[in-house]
Amino acid sequence: MKQTLRLTVLALSVILFLVQSASAAAVTSPAEQFKDPSFPEPAPDEQIAIVQLGKPATKEEIESFIQPFPGLELRYVFRHVFSGFSVKGPPKSIQQLKNLKPVVNVYPSYTYQLKFSPSNRPSALSFNSINTIGTDQIRYITDAGGNRLTGKGIKVGIIDTGIDYTHPDLQKNYVKGYDFVDRDHDPMETVNMGPNNTVHGTHVAGVIAANGKMTGVAPEADIYAYRALGPGGFGTTEMIIAAIEQAVKDKVDVLNLSLGTSINGPDLPASIALDRAVEKGIIAVTSNGNAGPEPWTVGTPGTSRRAISVGASTPEMKIPYIKFSGHTCRLTPLPDSQPWRNDRSYEMVYAGLGRKKDFHRKNVNGKYVLLKRGKITFSKKVQNAEEAGASGVLIFNNEEKMVTPTLEKEAKLPAAFLSKTCGEQLKKAIEAGNTNANLIWKTEADVLAGFSSRGPVTHNWEIKPDVVAPGVAINSTVPGGYKLLQGTSMASPHVAGACAILKQARPDWKPEQIKAVLMNTAKPLEKGRDKYYEPFEQGAGRIRLDKALRANSIVLPGALVFGKIPGKKFDEKTVTVTVENISGRPVRYTFSVPARSDEIIWDFPPPFYLAPHEKKDIPVRFTLKDRLKTKEVYTGYIQILANSEPVHLPYLYVAGEPGYPRIMTFSWGPTDDEDVYQYETYLPGGADEFGIVLFHPDTYRFIGVLERKRNVKRGYMTKELRIKENFPEGIYIAVVFAKKDGQEDRIEQLIEIGGNRN
């Protein structure tokens, strides 16, 4: 049985990229966060840090230059994908490492925590998500050796919570693995530990390579499992990097990481390590995150430039809608609730927040109850409605921000969630005496999941995700059986499996070619009639494995990132793309000019031919008339016709300082010295001015300025502060702010000065 891991880090952060529970997804006050810290609690007297060196060093060399600093324990040495090491010890000693000549940077080892809920099947119809990407269309195709395309001979590494390698659908594929949590060779999922059990890694493995009752995308691929997240889904950056290093040593062909952080930056250790792994020939695939639908929500390692970052779409499914008083609203069935019956009329009753007292003098027997989110849990609302005799429950949101609802236990009623706008419309209709509503079903497919994180990436302005794949109501293996889950964690293994198929078919292709062909042949998804989702929402679109295998050309890179160039009269940038004819016949290429704009001038080459297996570098110029600028970010698609086959190239150009978050994270804690405290923050664009201001937690009365800095460089900032007498012991509201180019971002967080340090 896997043992509980106690993580000793200063900064606790971020989650695996599954859809969160309602409690996790809801907005939590700083006070709640402070009083109820996440398990496991950090130990203030020690932390784990990742130290980046200018060049690789041996274990002996590292031990020699950390030896003068008391209390430091060397943990991992990184040489293959990251030059450096991880170390545990007192914060003061770790801070002093920054002064060593070989040290480039010191990063906290962030904690990754898995929190997820099951997905409810929206309809009674079954479906196979892998067929959505064209898997059913390629099984008859063979590789150069005459073998069907099943991933045979391809090594797929999975960095996750481990896998249940005894599962009948996975035991044929499992080759070996390593456990970086317990430091042994047994990467089994956490089992027999009640609420700390995990299932995520096994679910991911099933999507990639299940071979039994269920069939994955690449059912004969070899599975290499790396357990970097332990009981309860906890792990650290050092474990992730160590696992990537091991994958390089094992010479895997494809590597899947369905995990990430909330920090949108391309220069964090996990992203750096993934970039290096790709340079060494590994096709790296990572989930994009579940913090959508707002832009700038992609997090590392989904920010890795060379990896394939994956967002989530929906496979074809029937979705319930409620129709009333001229309105039609989409319902989100709650996981572990009963299925909704088709095509019938419901009598609705509004019962406020769904507390027991809200049902007094309400006749809800045999009726469907509308409730508002808030005060009590979804499970308690449903339970109270059931006890009052209701036949079903609709709960509407109390804010515009998207949340992912869940139930703590199985409900005996059908229950669903709907938006704030729809709920208020239905409430108004009920109060006006229009109590009848009808349930209808609509078929949806290739819709971008609302929870899927959006880009772009800060600083380098990369388009992320690169592609999308099915990530809603995905059925796959878990210890002891099968389960429906949803999130970009489920989308990523669809792409990893597709990469295994492409690698089997084209063993000579490099990672950048496989990434490009998946993007070139993807289907851009439409959010409305003749209107695509933006490239920073979906990348090139939903992958089509069958199209990728039949492509006659590769255009590389698969996206045009023009970056940010301020100009005086014109902003001008040229990007070179490589067009390669991979077919056995000549191909004619034609650029399609985007819709005319007074602001933008495009310069494309005239049509040209390429002979079989010929390639050519093509300049594409984008000019923006500075005086006519109307936006900060210009984005869209250009199209190349390869004979009659369209290739959609997403593009993005940053014309001004965009409104992205200026502060990605902030942590505060004591050090070894009684009056000295340490804070850590990540500023993706730097700041003209940065500060920390303290207020009284009850009255919001101004107390004083704790920190104020000008001209702060981008990236991680760690600093120790000696607290003066004018800040007595107690709890304060810390307002952390960053200003740059006339734009400001701020966050509020409760911090403690003094108190019990043990």
N, C-alpha and C positions, 0 to 999 in steps of 0.2 A: 504494500500500500504506500502510495506516495505521501510524503510527510509535508506538513505545513511549513512554508518558508517564511521567515521573518525578514523583511526587507528593511534595511537601515539606510534611508536616504532622506535628505532634507526636503526635497521638493517632490511632492506627490502629484501626479498628473494624470492623465489621459487614458483613453480606453481603446480596446480593440474595436475595429470598425464593424460592429453589428449595431442594429437598431437598439437603442437603450430602452430601459423600462420607463414607465411614466414618471416614477419618482426621480429618476436620474435625468430625464429629459426636461422636466419642469424647471422653471427658473427658481433657484434657491437663494435666499437672502444670505449676505455675508455672515450674519449671526448664526444662521443654521449651519453653515459650513464650518464655522469656528467651533461650535459646541459639539458637533457630531463629526469629527474627522474620519476620513476613510480608513478602514482596516487594511493593512496593518499600520499602526502608528509609527511615525518617524522617531528615531532616537536622536535627540539633539546633540549628543556628545560625539557622534560620528556620522559620516556620510560616505557615499560611494560616488566617485567622480571618474570621468573619462578624460584622459590626458592625451592631447594630440602633439606629436613630435614632428619636427621638420623632415626626419627620415626614419626608417625602421631601425629599431635597436634590439639587441639580444636581451634575454632575461637578466643575464649577469650585469650588463651595462645599466639597465633600469634599476636593478637592486642597489647598485653602487651610488647612483645619484639621488635616490630617495632615502638612503640610509641616514643622512644627517637630520632628517625630519622625524621627530618622535611620534610613535603610534601608528605609522603608516604600514599597511599590509597590501602587498602586491597581489592582485587577483587574476587578471588575464593579461597576456601580452598579445597585441594585435600586430601582424606583419603583412598579411596578404591583401586586405581590403581597407585597412586603416592603420596609419603609422602611429602607434602609441600603446597605451595600456590603461587598465582600470585599477583603481586603488581605493582602499577603505581606510578611514582614519579620522582624526579630529579636523574640523573645518579649518582651523588656523594653519595646520600643517599643509593641508591641501592648497590653501590660498598661497602659501609660500612657494609652492611648486611653480607658480606663474613666473617667478623671477629667474628660473633656470634658463640658461641660454638655449638648450634644444627644444624647449616647450613653446609650441605655437599657440595653444589655447587649452583651457580647462572647462569641461562641460559637466553639469550635473547628470547623474545617471537616472533619467526619469523612470518612473514606475508606470508600466502598462497594466491596466486592469480590465478584465473582461466582465462586462455587464450586458446581458442580452435577455430577450424574451422570445418565446416561440412565435411563429407566424400562423395566422388563421387562414385556411384556404377560403378564398372569397366565394367560391362556387362549389357546387357538388361535382363539377366536371374535373376529371383528372387530366394532367398534362405532364409532358416531359420537357423540362426547361432546356435541356441540352439540344433538343431538336430546333429550338428557337434560333440557335446560331448556325444551323445547317448541318449538324452532325449526322442526321439521318440521310443526307445526300452524298456522303463521302465514303461510306463503308465499302463500296465496291471498288474504289480507287486503290491502286497498289503502288508501293514504292519501287525503287530500282531493282530490288531483289525479288519482286513478285509478291511481297507480303501486303496484306490488307492494312490500311492505315488505322491502327489501333494504339499507337504509341509504343509499339514493341521496340525494345532496345534503348528507349529514352529514359534517362534518370531525372526524376522530378523530386526536388527537395521541398519540404513543407516546414516552415518555421512557424510554430503555433503552440497549442497546449498539449502537444503529443498526439498520438492516435491510438485507437484500440486496434492493434495489429492482429488480434484474434477474431475480429469481426469476419464472418464468413464471406462478405463481399470484398474484403481487403487483404485477407491473409495470403492470397496468391501473389499479390503485388509487392508486399512489404519485403524490403531487402535488409535494411539496417537503420540505425539512428543513434542519436545521443541525447542525453538529458542534461541540459545546462542548469537546471534548477537543483537537482540532487547530485549532479556530477557523476553520472554513471551511464551505462550503455542501454538503459531501459527507458525508451521514450513513451511509455504507456500514459494515456490520459489519467488525470486524477479521478479515482473511483473510490467508493466506500468511505467517503468523507462528507456525506450529506450535502449541505448547501455549498460546500467548497468543491463539489464535483465539477468536472468540465466535460464538454461534448464538442466544442468548436472545431478542434483539429481533425477529429474523425469525420465531421460533417464536410469540411473542406476537402479532405482526402477522397471522400465518396464522389463528390462532384467531379474531381479530376480523373479518378481511376477506379471507381467501383467496378467489380467484375464478379457478379453473382446474381442475386435476385434483382438488384439494381445495376444499371450500366452507366459508367461515367463517360466523360468526353474521350478519354484515352485509356480504355479498360485494360490494356496490357503494358502500360508504362510501369517502370520500377519506382517504388516509393521509398524515399529517404526521409525519415521523420526526425525533426529537431525540436525537442521540447524546451522552449524558452519562456513559457508562461506556466506557472504552477497552480497550486490550489487556489480556487476562486478566480483564476485567470490572471494572477499577478506575475509580473516579470519586470526586468529592467533593460535599459539600453545596452549595458555591457553584455547581457545574455543574448540580445538580438545580434550584436556585432560578432560575438563569439560563434553564434550559429551560422552567420554568413561566412565567416572564416572557415568553418568546418565544411560547409557546402562547397567552397572552392577546393579544399583538400580532397573531397570526395568526387570532384569533377562532375557535379551534376550538370545537366543540360538546361533545366528550367528550375526556377526557384519561386515559390509563392509565399507572400507575406500578407495575410489578411489581418493587418494590424496597423496601428498608427498613433499619432499624437494630434493635439489641437494646434500645434505650432506651425504656421505657414512660413517656412523658410527653407531655402535649398542647401544651407551650409551646416546643418546639424549632422552629428556623427553617423546616424543610421542612413541618411540620404547619401552622404559621402561614401560610406561602405558599399551601398548598392551600386552607385556609379562605378566604383572600382571593380565590383564583381562582374558587371556588364563588360567592362573593358577586358576582363579576363575570359570572356566568351560565354558567360551565363546569361540566359534570358530571364531577367528579373521581372516579376509581376507583383503589383501591390494594390491593395484596396485604396480608394480615394477618400473614404471617410463618410460619416453619417450625420454631418452637421448642417446639411442643406435645409432649405433651398437658397440661403443667402450666399452671395459671392464671397471670395477670399476665405472660404472655410476648409479648403484642402489642407491636410497636415502631413508632416514628415512621417514615414519615408515616401508617401505619395508625391512629394515634391521632388523626388529624385529625377534629374533630367533624363537619364538614360533608361530608367526602368519604364515599364508599361503601367501607367496608373489607370485604374478601372473604376468607373462609376456604375450605378445600378439602374437598370430599366426593368420593365415588367414583361414577362412572357404573356402570351395570349391567355386571357382568363375572363370569366364573367364577373362583373362587379355589380353589387346591389346599389340602387339609387332609390331615394324616396321622393315621391311626387305629391305636391300639395299646393293648393291655391295659386296655381300658375308658376310654381317654383319646382326645380328638379335639383336635388342635392346628392352628392356622392357619399356613400357610407363606407367607413372602415370597420369591418367586423373585428371585435376584440378577440385576441387569442384565448383559447380555452372556454369560449362561449358556445352556445348551441347554434347550429346553422339556421339561416333565415329561410322561411318558406317562400316559394315562388308565387308571383302574380296574385296577390291578394290585397284586400283593403284592411286597414288598421284604424281603430279609434284611438286617438292620442289624448293624453292628459299631461299637463305640465305640473311637476312637483318640485320645483326649486332646486336645491342642492342635493336632494335625495337623502337627507337625514331622516331619522325616524320621525321627528316632529313635523317634517315637511309633508308626511303622508297622512297626518291627522285630518279627519273630515274630508279626505280625498277618496272617491270611489275609483280605484284603479283595477278592480277585479276583472281579469280577462282582457284588460286594455294594455296599450303600449305607452310607456312613460317617457316623457322628455325631461332630462335632468341637466343641470349646469355643472361644469367642472369646478372643483374647489372644495376646501374645508376638509373633506374626507376622501379616502381612496376610491378608485373605480370599483374595486371589489366590494367595498362596504356599500356603495350606492346600489350596485346590482343586488347584493344580499337583502338590503332593506326593501327594494322594489319587489323582490321575490316573496318576502314575508308578507308584504301588503297585498299579494295576489295578482301582481302584474304578469302579463304574458311575454313582455319584451322590454328592452331598455335602449334608449338613445341618449347619449351624453354629448353635449356640445362644448366646444372649447371656450375658455374665458379670456383668451388673448389671441392675437393674430399669428403669433409665432407658432410654427408647427411643433407638435409633440407626438411621441409615439406611445399610445396607451397600451396598458397591459393589465392582466388580472393576476392576483396572488394565488388563486386556486380556480379550479374548473367551476363554471357557472351552469346552473340548470336552465337558464333562459338564453335566448338570442340577445346579444348586446352589441352595439356598434357606436362608433365615435363619428362626429361630424364637425364641420368648421364653425367658428364663432358666428360668421355671417349667416350661414344656413340655419344654425340653431336659433338665432334671434328672429329670423323670418318665420320659422315654424312656431316659436313661442307666440309671436304676434298673431299668427293665424289662429292658433288655439284659443287665445284670449278673445278673439273676435267671433268665436263660435264655430270656426271651420276646423272641426276635430278629426275629419277623415283624411287619411293619407294612403297612398298606394305604393307598393314596392314593385319596382321594375328592374330588369337586368340589362346591362349593356356590356358588349364584348370590347375589351380594351387590349391593346398590344402595342409594344414599342413606345410606351409612355415613360418619360424619365421619372424615376422615383423621387418623391418630394424630399426624402431624407438624404439623398445622394449629395455629397459635398461638392461644392463648386470651386473653381479657380478664380483668377489666375494665381500663379505663384508670385509672391512678393520678390522684389529686387531684380530677378532675371526675367520676370514677366512671361514665364513659360505657360503654355496652354495645358491645363490639367483639369479633368482627366484626359488621357489620350484617346480612350474608347470607353464604351459602356457594354454591359452584358447583363443577362437576367439576374436580378437580385431580390425579387419579391416572391414569397411563398415557395421557396426552393426546398424540395424534398431530397433528403440525403441520409447517409449512414450516421448513427450515433451509437455509443456503447449500449449494447442490448437491443438494438433495433434501428428505427428510422424516425426522422422528425422534420417538420417544416420550420425553417428559419428564414430570416430575411436581413438584408444589409449589403453593403458593398463587399463585406467579407465573403458573401455567397457569389457575388458577381466575379470577383477576382479569379477563383479557381476555374470558372468557365473559360477564361482567357488563358490561364496556365495550361489547361488541357488542350486548348486549340494550338498553343505554341508547341506542345509535345508532338501533335499530329504534323504540324508544319516542319518541325525539325526532323521527323522520320522521313517525310517526303523529300525534304531538301537538306540533307545533312551538311552540305557545304555552306549553307546560308549563315551569315553572322547575325547576332542579336538585333542590330539596327535594321537589317533587311526584313527580318520577321516582324519587327514592330511596324515598319513602314508598310508592308503589304497588308497587315491587318487594318491599319488606318486607311490605306488607299481604297480598300474594298468595303469599308464599313458603310452602313446605311445611316445617313444623317436623319435624326428623328425630328418630327414636326410637332410643335406645341399647339398649333392651330393650323387652319387652312393656309397652305403656301407660306408658312412661317416656321423656320427651323428654330430649335433651341440654340442658344448661343454656343460657340465653340468652347468657351470656358465652363459651360455646363455639361456638355456631352463629348468634347473632343471631336473626333472625326465621325462619331456615331456608334451604333450597335454593330458589333463584329458579325461578319458572315464568313464562316470558315470555308464553306463550299466555294464562295467567290474568290477567297484568298488563294485556294489551291488551283484555281483555274485562271488566275490573273496572267495577263500577257506582259505586264509592265510593273516596275517598281519606281515610285517617285520618292526620293529620299532627301531631306527628312519629310515625315508625313504631315508636318505642320509648319507654317511660316511664321516665325517669331521675329518681328522687326525691332523689338525692344523699345527703348525710350530715348528719343533724341530731340531735345529742345532746339528749335530753330528761330531765326529772325523773320525771314520772309517765307521760307519753305523748310519743312521737315522732310528729309530724304534719306532713305535707307534701301540698300540692295541686299537681297538674300539669294544665294546660289543654291539651286536644287539640282540633284543628279537624277536624270531620267534614264532608266535602263530597260531595254527590250529583253525580256527573259523568255520570249517565245521563239519558235523556229521559223517565223516568217516576218517580213518587214511590217512595221507599224507606223502609221501616220499620227502625229501629235498636234493637237490644236488647243490653244488656250482660249477659254471663254471669259470675256471681260465682264466683271461684276456690273451691277446696275449703275448707271451714270450718276455722278455726284459732282457738285461744284467744288467740293472740298478736296477730293482725292483724284490724283492722276496715276494711272497704272501704266507700266511699260512692260509689255510681254513680247517675247520673240515671235516672229511669224511661224506658220505651220512648218514642220520639218518631219523627215523620215529617219528612222533608225533601222539598220539591218539587224538580222537575228543576233542576239546576245551583244549588241553594241550599246554603249552608254554615252551620255553627253551631259556636260555641266551647262545649266541654263540660268542666266541672271534674271531675277524678277525684281523690278524696282517699284517702290511705293513712295509717292510724293504727296505730302499734305500741305495745302496752302495755309500757312500760319494765320493769316488775317481772317480766314473763314472757319477756323476751328469752332466746333460746337460741342465737342465731347472730350472727355479725358481718355477714354479707351475706345479705339476703333477695332471692330472685330467682325468676322463673317467668313464666307467661303469663296474660293475661286475654283473653277472647274477646268480640268484638262481632259480632253477626249483622246483616248488611246484607241485608234480606229473608232469603234462605236461605244467602247467601254468608258463610262465616266469615272474620273478620279476627283474626289472632293478634297481640297486642301484647306483646312481651317487656317485663318490668319489672325494675328493680333498685333496692334500697334498702340503704344501708350504715348499720348500726345501731351499730357500734363500730369501733375501730381495727383494720382487717383485716390479716392477715399477709402483706403484699406485700413484695417485696425493697426494702430501704431504701437500697441502693447499686446503681445501675444501671451504672456504669462507673467506672474509675479509671485514670489514666495518670500517668507520672512521667518527667521528663527534665531535662537540664541547661539552663541559660540562658547568656547571653553572659558573665555574671560567673562567675568560676572557682568560688566557693564557694556559689553560689546555684542552687537547683533549683526546678522548678515542678511542681505537681501539679494535675490537673483531675479533678473527679468530678461526678456528677449524683445528687442526693438528691431523689427524687420527692415526698417528704412532709416534707422538712426533717429536723431531728434535735434532740432535747433535748441530746444529747452526740455529738460526732464526734471520732474520733481515729485516729492512725496510730502503731502500735507496732512496733518492730523486734526481730527475733530472729535468732540465728545460723542459717545455712542448713543446717548439718549436725546440730548438737546441739539446735537449737531453744531454746537458752539465751537468756533475756531480755537484750536489749542496752540498750534505753531507749525513751523516748517521743519520737517525732519531732514530733507535732502533737496538740493537744487543744483543742477548741472547744465552747462551749455555745450553745444556742438558735440553731442554724444555720437560715437560711431555706431553703425548698424551691427546687429548680432547680439550675442549673449553679454550681459553685464553682471558681474558679481562684485559686491563691495561690502566691507565691514564698516559699521558705524558705532562710535562710542556715544552712548546716550547720556546727555547732560542732566543736571538736576531739575531743569525746567520741564522734564517729562517724567513725572512720578509713576510708580507702579500702577498698572491698570490696563484696561482694554480700551482701544481707540479705533475709530474709523480712519483708515488710511486711504486717502484719495491719491492715486498714482496717475500722473498725467504726462503726456508727451506731445510736443508741438513741432510741426515741421511744415515749412512753406505755406503758412497760414491755416493749416489744418490741425485739429487737436483730437486726441483720443484720451479717455480716462476710464479707470476702473476703480471700484471701491472694494475694500477688503478689511475685515476686522483683524487687528494684530494685537499681541499682548507684549507689554514691557514689564519686566520683573516677573513675579509669580514663581511657582515651583518649577525648577529646571530639571528635576529628576524624573 
